[in-house]
Amino acid sequence: MGKEHNRFKRKNSDTLRMLANVSQIGVTMGASVLIGVLLGKYLDRLLDTSPWLLLIFSLLGAGAAIKSLFNIPKS
């Protein structure tokens, strides 16, 4: 019974680790795009350049999200 319990515990730990990695991808991508959108909206309102800075910073946020996807396996 002890070996079965250890095997189940290890499998459960691996599952939780993989779930944490997947949720990290979603949170990182969402946060990158959200920061770009919020910064773009703020600067558009400040400089009266609507919607150009929103578009530029949204694309930069999406680019940062994609770049962070390639950096996740290294960590």
C-alpha positions as CSV (number, residue, x, y, z in Angstrom):
1,M,0.0,0.0,0.0
2,G,2.9,2.4,0.7
3,K,4.3,2.0,-2.9
4,E,0.8,2.7,-4.4
5,H,0.4,5.8,-2.3
6,N,3.8,7.2,-3.3
7,R,3.1,6.5,-7.0
8,F,-0.3,8.3,-6.8
9,K,1.3,11.2,-4.9
10,R,4.0,11.6,-7.5
11,K,1.5,11.4,-10.4
12,N,-0.7,14.0,-8.7
13,S,2.3,16.2,-8.2
14,D,3.3,16.0,-11.9
15,T,-0.3,16.8,-12.9
16,L,-0.3,19.9,-10.6
17,R,3.0,21.0,-11.9
18,M,1.8,20.8,-15.5
19,L,-1.4,22.6,-14.6
20,A,0.7,25.4,-13.0
21,N,2.8,25.7,-16.2
22,V,-0.3,26.0,-18.4
23,S,-1.9,28.6,-16.2
24,Q,1.4,30.6,-16.1
25,I,1.2,30.8,-19.9
26,G,-2.4,32.2,-19.8
27,V,-1.7,34.7,-17.1
28,T,1.5,35.9,-18.7
29,M,-0.1,36.4,-22.1
30,G,-3.2,38.1,-20.6
31,A,-1.1,40.4,-18.4
32,S,1.2,41.5,-21.3
33,V,-1.7,42.4,-23.6
34,L,-3.6,44.1,-20.8
35,I,-0.7,46.2,-19.8
36,G,-0.2,47.2,-23.4
37,V,-3.9,48.2,-23.8
38,L,-4.0,50.1,-20.6
39,L,-0.8,52.0,-21.3
40,G,-2.0,52.8,-24.9
41,K,-5.4,54.1,-23.7
42,Y,-3.7,56.2,-21.0
43,L,-1.3,57.8,-23.5
44,D,-4.0,58.3,-26.1
45,R,-6.1,60.2,-23.5
46,L,-3.1,62.2,-22.4
47,L,-1.8,63.1,-25.8
48,D,-5.1,63.1,-27.7
49,T,-3.9,60.7,-30.4
50,S,-6.8,58.2,-30.2
51,P,-6.6,55.3,-31.4
52,W,-3.0,55.1,-32.6
53,L,-1.1,54.6,-29.4
54,L,-3.7,52.0,-28.3
55,L,-3.1,50.0,-31.4
56,I,0.7,50.3,-31.2
57,F,0.9,49.3,-27.5
58,S,-1.7,46.5,-28.0
59,L,0.6,45.0,-30.7
60,L,3.6,45.5,-28.5
61,G,1.8,43.7,-25.7
62,A,0.9,40.8,-28.0
63,G,4.5,40.7,-29.2
64,A,5.8,40.6,-25.6
65,A,3.3,37.8,-24.8
66,I,4.6,35.7,-27.7
67,K,8.2,36.4,-26.7
68,S,7.5,35.4,-23.2
69,L,6.1,32.0,-24.5
70,F,9.5,31.2,-25.9
71,N,11.2,32.1,-22.6
72,I,9.0,29.9,-20.4
73,P,10.7,26.6,-21.3
74,K,14.1,28.0,-20.2
75,S,12.9,28.7,-16.7
